[in-house]
Amino acid sequence: MPELPEVEVSRMGITPHILQQRVTKVNIHNPNMRWPVPDEVYQITNLVVLDVQRRAKYLLLKCELGSVILHLGMSGNLRVVDKDEPLKKHDHIEFIFANNKALRLNDPRRFGCCLWQQPDQCHSLLSKLGPEPLTDEFTAKRVYEQSRNKKVPVKQFIMDNAVVVGVGNIYANESLFKAGIHPKREAGKVSLARYQQLVPIIKDTLAAAITQGGTTLKDFAQSDGKPGYFAQQLLVYGRKGEPCMMCKKALTEIRLGQRSTVFCSQCQR
């Protein structure tokens, strides 16, 4: 699944092509996404895209009458192409612009979405989200206070979008390894001092992934068609049984919350 860095890379990739451009046509080739595409999405026709924003893993194309909300789901991607380029299989939604470009959402599994948000309102999908991880709002003190008396494993805790958005499976694995925290440790038993280590590591790990173009996943490509490169530098994710880069002990893999969790039983406590 594309994680926050991949979505941010997508935002950066599409923005130069569609910002301040007028939408001339909206084509919904398959409205049956995770939720049916509402007719309100057509309201963006003949309007100018004033901003391209990201909230968690959602992208918002903002215009005068509201915003189109896009989510890439499990395997989706966005491409900017010439409007006359033939559609690819699974190109379900496209926005045509006055500069003769088309923004296309391709989603083989159709777990993504295309929704509408009224101006000055917050869609229900966005209303209960926690802080963005790369902002000053995401602090160790806040996380520590939220974690008190929580028996859930710390890995699942930091992946909770009500705690902080965008810390997906890959980056949770990586951040906990760098902080030396065992993923199964109860969130409520992690000290403030250790959260003071973990929170900056999460920020740095996500920022590095964004800078380097997103993690290479088999179903993800940047808007220019080039895969990300950060996967080369993953320390634990996808390395079950391989030697820990710190102590050389074989890495362990377990399942937490139905997600693959790889860690070093010696380095992480």
Sequence and secondary structure as in RCSB ss.txt:
>XXXX:A:sequence
MPELPEVEVSRMGITPHILQQRVTKVNIHNPNMRWPVPDEVYQITNLVVLDVQRRAKYLLLKCELGSVILHLGMS
GNLRVVDKDEPLKKHDHIEFIFANNKALRLNDPRRFGCCLWQQPDQCHSLLSKLGPEPLTDEFTAKRVYEQSRNK
KVPVKQFIMDNAVVVGVGNIYANESLFKAGIHPKREAGKVSLARYQQLVPIIKDTLAAAITQGGTTLKDFAQSDG
KPGYFAQQLLVYGRKGEPCMMCKKALTEIRLGQRSTVFCSQCQR
>XXXX:A:secstr
   HHHHHHHHHHHHHHHTT BEEEEEES  BSSSB  GGGGGGTT B  EEEEETTEEEEEETTEEEEEE TTT
 EEEEEETTS   TTEEEEEEETTSEEEEEE TT   EEEEE TT   TTTTT    TTSTT  HHHHHHHHTT 
 SBHHHHHT TTT S   HHHHHHHHHHHT  TTSBGGGS HHHHHHHHHHHHHHHHHHHHTT    TT   TTS
    GGGG SSTT TTSB TTT  B EEEEETTEEEEE TTT  
